[in-house]
Amino acid sequence: MSSQPIGIFDSGIGGTSIFKEIKVLLPFEHTLYLADSFNAPYGNKSKAEILALSIKNTEYLLAKQCKIIVVACNTATTNAIKELRERYDIPFVGIEPAIKPAALSTQTKAIGILATKGTLSSELFHKSADLYSQHIKVIEQVGEGIVALIEEGKTHSEAMRHLLRIYLKPMLDANIDYLVLGCTHFPYLMPLLLEMLPDHVKIIDSGQAVARQTRAVLERHDLLNNQTATIKNVFYTNGTTTVLEAILNGSYAIEKVKF
C-alpha cells in the first residue's frame, strides 16, 4: 500500500499550492490531484453541499486506490473533514487558517484573516479563533470573488487589485502586522499582496505545515513510498484545463473528466 498515491482534492486549482509544497517535501510520492472546478467556489455553499461534494471527491480518489487524502481546501476542511474521518477508514490531512502562529507573533495585537465565507462561518474556524485570539484584534474578511477570478486566470487583473484594495483597507486601518491566508487559492495572490501591503505586514499560509503533517501521518502509518519506480503525478479536472496547465507550467499530465 505504501506505493499507492497521495490523493489531493480542492474546489479547483487552489490546492496546487499545497501539492507543490508536498512535492518539495515528499518528491518520491505518487500523487493524484482532483480539481472540482465545475463546482468552484465552495466558499458560498451550505455545509450540506460542501459535505456532499467532499464525499464525492473522496470516493473518486478512493476508487483510484489513494492511501491518504489531503483535503487541500480550507472550506472543505472546516466544514467536512470531521465527517470524512468518521466515514472512511483512511488517513485525512486537512487545512485551516494559520491563526495560531499569527496570534502568538503579532506585536501590534491585530491580525487579518482573508478567507471564504464557508471557512469563516464554520464551527472549526471559530473554535480555533476563540482559542488563540482572546487578547488580540482579529479582522476577518470574506474574499468574495477572489476564487472565481483565479479560476478564470485573472489573478493579476485590475479587477483583482480592486477587490484586494477593498478587502485590505479595514485590516490596514486596524494596523495589522500579520495577514493569514485562509484559502489555498490565495497564495497565488502573493505577488500582488507583497506589492500592496506595507513591508512590516507578514503573510502566513498553511502550505508548508500541511506538507509536514502529510509526511508525519505517512510515517505514523508506515505508508512512505519505498519503491524507486517512475513517480507519477496526475491531475484530474472537471473544468477547463487552461489555467491549471498555466499554473503547472505544462510539467504534469492533466486529464479532463466528468465526476
N, C-alpha and C positions, 0 to 999 in steps of 0.2 A: 504493500500500500504506500510505502514511502516514495515510490517513483511516480505516483499519481499527481495530478496538477493541483496547484492552489487555485481555487475559484474566487473571482473578484466580481462583484456587481455594483452598479451605480445607476442612477436615473438617467445617465447619459455619459458624456465624455469626462466629467469632472474627476471621477475616480482614477483616471490615468495618472493624476498627480500622486496618488497612493501607489499605483502599480510601479511607477518609476522609482520610488523610494524602496519598495520591496525588492526590485531587481538589483539595486545597488547593494543591499544587504544580503540578498539571497540569490546570487546570479546563477546558481546551478539548479534552481527550481523551475519546473514546468508551470506555466500559468494559463488560465482561461479567463478572459475578461468579457463580461456581458454588459453591454450598454443598452439600457432600456430607453433609448432616446425618443421613441414614439410616445411614451407617457411622461416625458420630462415637461416641466419640472415637478418633482414630488412635493415641494415645499408648500404648495397651496391646496393640497389634497387632504381629505379627512384621514384620521388614524386608521379607520377600517379599510380605506382604499390603499393606503401605504402598506398595511399589513398584507393585503391580498396580492399586491404587486411584489412584495418581498418574498412571499411564499412561492409565487410563480417563478421568480428569478432563481430562488434556491432549488426548486425542483428541476429546473433546466440544468443547473450546474451539477446537481447530484446525478442526473442522467448521463453526464459526461465524466463520471467517476472522480469528481474532485474530493480531495482528502481533508480539506479545510475550506471554509468560506469566509472571505473578508467582505464585510458589508461596507463598501467604500463610499458611503453616503451618510452624511450626518442625520438627515431627516429619517431615513430608513432605520438607522441605528437607534435613535432616540424614541422612535415610535413602534419598532417591531422586533428588535433583537431579543428581548426577553421571551417573547412568544416563539421565535425561531429556535432558541436554545431549548425550550420546553418540548418542542415538536419533533426535533431531529436529533439523532444520536451522532453528531459530528461537531467538531470544534468550530466556533464562530469567533471572529475578531471584529469588533465594531469601532465606531468613531464618534466622538463627541467633542464639542468645543473645548479647547485647552484653557479653561478658566483658571485652573489651579496655579500653573506657573505664572500667569499674568497677575493674578491676585496677590501671590506671595512676593512678587518682584516689584510691583508698582511703587514709585516714590511720590507720585502726585496724588495717590489714593483715588485714581479714576482710570477705569479701563473701558474700552469699547468692544462690543461684540457684533460682528456683521454676520448674519445667518439668515436662513429661510424662516418663514412663518411656522412651518411644521416643526422645525427644531426648537425655536424659541418658545413655542407654546406647549412643548412636550413635558411630561412629568419628570423624565430623566434629566432634562436640562435644568429644570427648576430645583431638583434635589442638589445637583452639583453647584448651581449658582448660590443657593442658600447656604451650602456648606462652606464655601470658600470666599464669599463676598460680603460678609456681615459688617465689616468695618471700612468698606470702600464703596465708591460710587460706580455703578455699572450702567453704561449706556447701551441698551440693546437696540439694534436697528435691523429691521427686516429688509433684506436686499431684493425687494420686489423688482423683477425684470432682468436681473443680472444673469441668472442661469440661462434664460431664453436667448439673450444676446450672445453669450459664449457659445451656446449650441448652434447659433446661426453664423458663427465665425466672425462676430463683430466685437471681439474682446477689446480692441484698441480704437473703437469708433468714437465719434463725438457724442453719440447717444449714451455710451458707457461713461464717458467723462462727465456728462451732465448728471447721470444718476449718482455717481460717486461724489460729486460736489455736494449734492443734496444730502446724501447719507452720512458723509463725514463731518459736515458742519456742526451738528449738535455734539459730536464727540470732541471736536477740536475746541468748541466753546466751553466744554467741561474740563479741558486741559488733560486729556488722557495722555498716558505715556506708553500704553500697550494697546494694540489692536489685535483681537482674536478673530481669526477667520473660521467661521463655523459652517463651512460648506466646502466640499472637496473641489468644486469648480473654482473657488475663489483664489487659490494660489496662482492661477493664470492671470490674475489681476496685479500681481506683484510689481511689474514694471510701472504701471500706472500709479499704484499706491505709493511706491517709493518716490515718484515724481511729485505727487500731490500732498504727501504728509511731511510735516517738519522732521528734521533729522533725529530729534530725540524720541520720536514715537517708534517703538519696536513692534514688528509684526510677528505673530505666532500662528502657525498652523500645526496640524496633528500628524503630518505625513511620516516623519522620521519615527515618532513614538509608535505609530501603528505598525511600521515595518519591524521595529524592535519587538513589539508584542507578538507579531506573527511568528517571528523566529523563536521566541520563548515558548509559545504554545506548541509549535512543531517539535521543539526539543523535549518538552514535557511529555508529549505523546509518542516520542520516538518516531517521528514522521519526516525528519530531514532526509532529503534525497541523497542516497549514497551511490548512485549509478552515474556513469560518465557518458552516457549516450547523448546524442544531439539534443540540446534543450529546445523545447517548443514553447513559443509564446503566441497564443492565438486570440484574436479579438472577434467577438460577435456583436452585431448591432442590428436593431430593427428600425433604424433611422437611416439617414443619408450617411455615406462614408466620407464625404469630402473633408469635413472639419476634423474627424478622427484621424484621417490619413495625414493631414497637415500637422497635427499635434505629435503624431508618432514619427514624422519625417520619413514616411514610407519604409520604415525599418521592420515592420511586422505585417504578417498576413491578416487581412480583415475580411470577414465573411458576413454578408448581409443575410439575415434570417428573419423568419416570421415566428413570433412567440408572444 
